[in-house]
Amino acid sequence: MRESFLVFGQPLIEQDEIDEVVDSMHKAWIGTGPKVHQFERDFAAYKGVAHAAAVNSCTAALHLACLTLDLAPGDEVITTAMTFCASVNAIIHAGGTPVLADADPVTLNISAETIAPHIGPRTRAIMVVHYAGRCCDMDPIMELARKHGLIVIEDCAHAIESEYKGRKAGTIGHIGCFSFYATKNIVTGEGGMIISDDKAAIDRCKIMALHGMSADAWARFSDAGYKHYQVVDHGFKYNMMDIQAAMGIHQLRRVEEYWKRRACIWQKYNEGLAGLGMGLPADAEEHTRHAYHLYTIRVSAACCGVERDAMLEALRAHNIGVGVHYLAVPEHPYYRRRFGWDPADTPVATAYGRETVSLPLSPKLSDGDVDDVIEAIRAICTESAR
Ligand SMILES: *Cc1c(COP(=O)(O)O)cnc(C)c1O
């Protein structure tokens, strides 16, 4: 058994990030400044979009994206039952009513088929989540949205590198939201980005991300001269700091290198875990690029002799850190109480959420770490078969 605990989702931080953060400290410009603006430009260029707004989390990005919908009480936004609570909370914070579509059993994504039955007179938008880095089947979803006049927001927290038929995730719908949280594909500690070709939408997000003020601090306090600001809306405090962007600028330069490493680990898991009876992730669909954010196995007593929660405990006992992505949204008491949701209403997401385990998948893993994970799982399955 390995001696040290293998932390789930630990990022790889390299010397360039460290030097850049130290540079911000020496310059004493630690708030929103030139590095944030550079990170926005770099990210927009990577995605091939006209506009980007850096914020302090993907949760903030999703909230601001939902605010651009100008939701009236009772307006509905359809999202997935297989997501992190932040997707749903953003809709609620923006004054909307979330409506859950079930996931497809193979892709774990919502699809035009699972979304369509939920479209009604109050539906305003669809928030897709590219689960684990696998793109939703966007052509039929965009077609459905056009037919009903709906805006599409892409929660790309898992999907920085994802592509669908040559188009990059986050550029297919109206607005794309990204996360640079510590476990995500590139990291800034906490951080997020909103991208769109709609300049008015991004301008509005930038204003709402900084108190509803008309110009940011860097523009106000730089040597260009003092400029009075005007509060034009009651906004939030969602701006990214230069200290965060300092990390992001260098992480983004290594985004493809890290992606290749995760793709390689993904392949090792596929080979090492074959034949145990557990569910493994489906291969990436043709004409798509998977971002390989999460490697999720599906375990149950029926398929491999081990219940999910027993597998979580056993892996921890083997010094392997694991995650669960996710218990289906209706499993959480708040949503059940407030919206009357029942896990049985989204049976695919619910069943999956009760059987899934996420394995470590980060460029920080050595080949030895990956072997340790595989060996631990094989040992756990063998023990349980005795
Ligand atoms: C991580 C995550 C978020 C929230 O990202 P933060 O940057 O931590 O706010 C939102 N949606 C999904 C699907 C996520 O995985």
The ligand as an ORCA input file, in Angstrom:
! r2SCAN-3c Opt
* xyz 0 1
  C     -16.679     23.491     -9.990
  C     -17.990     23.679    -10.652
  C     -18.707     24.876    -10.571
  C     -18.294     25.997     -9.669
  O     -17.012     26.437     -9.908
  P     -16.316     27.416     -8.845
  O     -15.217     28.043     -9.642
  O     -15.806     26.541     -7.748
  O     -17.318     28.385     -8.390
  C     -19.864     25.009    -11.301
  N     -20.324     24.005    -12.066
  C     -19.685     22.835    -12.156
  C     -20.238     21.771    -13.039
  C     -18.505     22.625    -11.440
  O     -17.883     21.443    -11.500
*
